[in-house]
Amino acid sequence: MKAVILAGGLGERLRPFTQAIPKALLPIGEQPLLEIQISNLARHGFDEIFIATNYKSQYIENFIGDGSRLGVRISYSREEKRLGTCGPLSLLRGELDEPFVVMNGDILTAIDFERFAAYAREQGADFCVATKNIGTPFNFGSVETDGNRIVRIEEKPEFLIEILAGIYWATPKLLALVPDDTYYGMDQLIHRMLDEGKTITRYLMQEYWLDIGRLEDFSEAEEAYHDHFGGERD
């Protein structure tokens, strides 16, 4: 099975760390984030992985290599200019000749990719989007009333919001919707598909998920590494 990891981001919110190394190689526990992603894909049967790079491409290629030490085949698609979260797929039209998974390179997740792919195939859609329920704190007490009487209060409740998890499953047919040599985001693709009445299937994942976009996310990522990825605690 084939997968694409989008690892071309600048990581501006993670500076000064990303001034020295690309975001995808930032260490989480005992491994760089990109290596954790590759290992999880390999564990679930994905043996051919394409890494889309732009910022500090050579660092990534030199460190990860051809994938043999991780039990997969790795190829690189180097963007001459930034192409967003969907545009890089246009450079891989000739390689993505079967259904594939594509994911953002700044996600730490324990998702079962094999189960995700199987679900997408069962749904029969050309595009399946992984989503995740995220708790968002509300800074005020919630009041429930019956007429003028207060019958219940909840101090600073947490709201669940279903978000895009940055993990997608697609068939090669979808590539026809991606413009060439153009900065194009997954959000633009989704809007276009909805406008054209195309079906998009959603997979609500239950496994651990974290977007590592800010410096403060690293302490949580470190804990997650030990809890979900077999790392030893000091």
C-alpha positions as CSV (number, residue, x, y, z in Angstrom):
1,M,0.0,0.0,0.0
2,K,1.1,3.6,-0.7
3,A,1.2,6.7,1.4
4,V,2.3,10.3,1.1
5,I,3.6,12.4,4.0
6,L,3.6,16.1,3.5
7,A,6.8,17.3,5.1
8,G,7.5,20.6,3.3
9,G,6.2,23.0,5.9
10,L,8.3,25.9,7.2
11,G,7.4,25.3,10.9
12,E,7.3,29.1,11.6
13,R,5.4,28.7,14.9
14,L,8.1,26.3,16.1
15,R,11.1,28.6,15.8
16,P,13.8,28.8,16.9
17,F,13.9,24.9,16.7
18,T,13.0,24.9,13.0
19,Q,15.7,27.4,12.0
20,A,18.2,24.5,12.4
21,I,16.2,21.5,11.3
22,P,12.9,20.9,9.5
23,K,9.8,20.4,11.5
24,A,9.4,16.8,10.4
25,L,12.7,15.9,12.0
26,L,12.1,17.4,15.4
27,P,12.7,14.8,18.1
28,I,9.7,13.3,20.0
29,G,11.0,11.0,22.7
30,E,13.7,8.9,21.1
31,Q,12.7,9.4,17.5
32,P,12.1,12.3,15.0
33,L,8.4,12.8,14.3
34,L,8.7,11.7,10.7
35,E,10.3,8.4,11.7
36,I,7.4,7.7,14.1
37,Q,4.9,8.3,11.3
38,I,6.8,6.0,8.9
39,S,7.0,3.3,11.5
40,N,3.3,3.5,12.2
41,L,2.5,3.3,8.5
42,A,4.8,0.3,8.1
43,R,3.2,-1.4,11.0
44,H,-0.2,-1.2,9.3
45,G,1.0,-2.6,5.9
46,F,2.1,0.5,4.0
47,D,5.3,-0.4,2.3
48,E,5.8,2.4,-0.3
49,I,5.9,5.9,1.1
50,F,6.4,9.2,-0.8
51,I,7.7,12.2,1.2
52,A,6.9,15.6,-0.2
53,T,9.5,18.1,0.8
54,N,10.4,21.7,0.3
55,Y,12.0,23.5,3.3
56,K,15.4,21.9,4.1
57,S,14.7,19.0,1.8
58,Q,18.2,17.7,1.9
59,Y,18.2,17.3,5.7
60,I,15.2,15.0,5.5
61,E,16.5,12.9,2.6
62,N,19.9,12.5,4.3
63,F,18.4,11.5,7.6
64,I,15.6,9.2,6.5
65,G,17.3,7.7,3.4
66,D,15.6,5.1,1.3
67,G,13.5,3.6,4.1
68,S,15.3,0.2,4.2
69,R,16.2,0.5,7.9
70,L,12.5,1.2,8.6
71,G,11.2,-1.7,6.4
72,V,9.7,0.4,3.7
73,R,10.6,1.9,0.3
74,I,10.8,5.7,0.4
75,S,10.9,8.2,-2.5
76,Y,11.1,11.9,-2.4
77,S,9.1,14.6,-4.2
78,R,10.9,17.8,-3.9
79,E,8.8,21.0,-4.5
80,E,10.6,23.8,-6.2
81,K,8.1,26.1,-4.6
82,R,5.6,25.6,-1.8
83,L,2.4,23.9,-3.0
84,G,0.3,23.7,0.1
85,T,-1.3,20.6,1.6
86,C,-2.8,19.2,-1.6
87,G,-0.7,20.7,-4.5
88,P,2.2,18.3,-3.9
89,L,0.0,15.4,-5.1
90,S,0.1,16.8,-8.6
91,L,3.8,16.0,-8.7
92,L,3.0,12.3,-7.9
93,R,0.4,11.6,-10.5
94,G,2.5,8.9,-12.2
95,E,3.2,7.2,-8.9
96,L,-0.1,7.2,-7.2
97,D,-1.8,4.5,-9.4
98,E,-3.8,2.9,-6.6
99,P,-5.7,4.1,-3.5
100,F,-3.4,5.9,-1.1
101,V,-3.2,7.7,2.3
102,V,-1.9,11.2,2.5
103,M,-1.1,12.9,5.9
104,N,0.4,16.1,7.2
105,G,3.9,15.8,8.4
106,D,3.3,17.5,11.8
107,I,0.9,15.0,13.3
108,L,1.6,12.6,16.1
109,T,-1.0,9.9,16.0
110,A,-1.6,6.2,16.8
111,I,-4.4,5.8,14.2
112,D,-4.8,2.3,12.7
113,F,-4.0,3.2,9.1
114,E,-5.0,-0.3,7.9
115,R,-8.5,0.0,9.5
116,F,-8.9,3.5,8.1
117,A,-8.1,2.3,4.6
118,A,-10.4,-0.7,4.9
119,Y,-13.2,1.6,6.0
120,A,-12.7,4.0,3.1
121,R,-12.8,1.1,0.6
122,E,-16.0,-0.2,2.2
123,Q,-17.6,3.2,1.8
124,G,-16.9,3.3,-1.9
125,A,-16.0,7.0,-2.0
126,D,-13.1,8.5,-3.9
127,F,-12.2,10.6,-0.9
128,C,-12.3,9.8,2.8
129,V,-11.3,12.4,5.5
130,A,-10.2,11.3,9.0
131,T,-11.7,13.5,11.7
132,K,-11.2,13.8,15.5
133,N,-13.3,15.1,18.4
134,I,-11.3,17.7,20.2
135,G,-12.4,19.2,23.6
136,T,-12.5,23.0,23.7
137,P,-12.8,24.6,27.1
138,F,-15.5,27.2,27.7
139,N,-14.4,29.9,30.1
140,F,-17.8,30.6,31.7
141,G,-20.2,28.5,33.8
142,S,-23.1,27.1,31.9
143,V,-26.6,27.5,33.4
144,E,-29.6,25.3,32.7
145,T,-33.0,26.8,33.6
146,D,-36.7,25.9,33.9
147,G,-38.5,29.2,33.5
148,N,-36.8,31.6,35.9
149,R,-35.5,28.8,38.1
150,I,-31.9,27.5,37.8
151,V,-32.0,23.7,37.8
152,R,-28.4,22.9,36.9
153,I,-25.0,24.6,36.5
154,E,-21.8,23.3,35.0
155,E,-18.6,25.2,35.7
156,K,-16.5,25.8,32.6
157,P,-17.8,23.0,30.5
158,E,-15.8,21.5,27.6
159,F,-17.3,21.5,24.1
160,L,-16.5,18.8,21.6
161,I,-15.6,20.0,18.1
162,E,-15.1,17.6,15.2
163,I,-12.0,18.7,13.3
164,L,-10.1,17.6,10.2
165,A,-7.3,15.4,11.4
166,G,-5.0,16.0,8.5
167,I,-5.2,12.4,7.3
168,Y,-6.9,11.4,4.1
169,W,-7.6,8.4,1.8
170,A,-8.0,8.9,-1.9
171,T,-8.3,7.1,-5.2
172,P,-6.2,8.1,-8.2
173,K,-9.3,9.6,-9.7
174,L,-9.1,12.4,-7.2
175,L,-5.8,13.6,-8.7
176,A,-7.7,15.1,-11.7
177,L,-9.1,17.8,-9.3
178,V,-5.6,18.9,-8.2
179,P,-4.2,21.8,-10.4
180,D,-0.6,21.6,-11.6
181,D,2.2,23.8,-10.2
182,T,-0.3,25.7,-7.9
183,Y,-0.4,26.3,-4.2
184,Y,-3.6,24.3,-3.3
185,G,-4.9,23.3,0.1
186,M,-7.0,20.3,1.2
187,D,-9.6,22.8,2.3
188,Q,-9.8,24.1,-1.3
189,L,-10.2,20.6,-2.6
190,I,-12.9,19.8,-0.1
191,H,-14.8,23.0,-1.0
192,R,-14.6,22.2,-4.7
193,M,-15.9,18.7,-4.2
194,L,-18.8,19.9,-2.1
195,D,-19.6,22.6,-4.7
196,E,-19.6,19.9,-7.4
197,G,-21.8,17.6,-5.4
198,K,-19.1,14.9,-5.0
199,T,-19.3,12.5,-2.0
200,I,-16.8,12.9,0.8
201,T,-16.8,10.2,3.5
202,R,-15.7,10.9,7.0
203,Y,-13.9,8.5,9.4
204,L,-14.2,9.6,13.0
205,M,-11.0,8.3,14.6
206,Q,-10.8,7.3,18.3
207,E,-7.0,6.8,18.6
208,Y,-4.5,9.3,20.0
209,W,-3.9,12.5,17.8
210,L,-1.9,15.6,18.3
211,D,-1.1,18.5,15.9
212,I,2.4,19.6,16.8
213,G,2.2,23.2,15.7
214,R,3.4,25.2,18.7
215,L,6.3,25.0,21.1
216,E,4.0,24.1,24.0
217,D,2.8,21.0,22.2
218,F,6.1,19.3,22.7
219,S,5.6,18.5,26.4
220,E,2.4,16.7,25.5
221,A,4.0,15.0,22.6
222,E,6.8,13.7,24.9
223,E,4.2,12.2,27.2
224,A,2.3,10.7,24.3
225,Y,5.5,9.1,23.0
226,H,5.9,7.1,26.2
227,D,2.2,6.3,26.5
228,H,1.4,5.3,22.9
229,F,4.6,4.5,21.0
230,G,6.5,2.3,23.4
231,G,9.1,4.8,24.6
232,E,10.8,4.1,27.9
233,R,10.5,6.7,30.6
234,D,13.6,8.2,32.3
